[in-house]
Amino acid sequence: MIRMLLNTKKPSVLASIRKIFEKEHEGDFWNTLSEEEKDDIRQGVEELNSGNKYPYNDIMSKHR
């Protein structure tokens, strides 16, 4: 398989393999978030855990 990869002259094959490896290295989506996004999520979880909950329909009706 490695020999086939080294000997290929098709850029599309190499691009497909590159995508596979890039996707594998992405890992957990959490690692792709900015610190600000992570902080917002943490804050939301803290608010939920402390009982600050609002029904989905109430929130959506205010923003429609």
Sequence and secondary structure as in RCSB ss.txt:
>XXXX:A:sequence
MIRMLLNTKKPSVLASIRKIFEKEHEGDFWNTLSEEEKDDIRQGVEELNSGNKYPYNDIMSKHR
>XXXX:A:secstr
 HHHHHH   HHHHHHHHHHHHHHHH  GGGGS HHHHHHHHHHHHHHHTT    HHHHHHH  
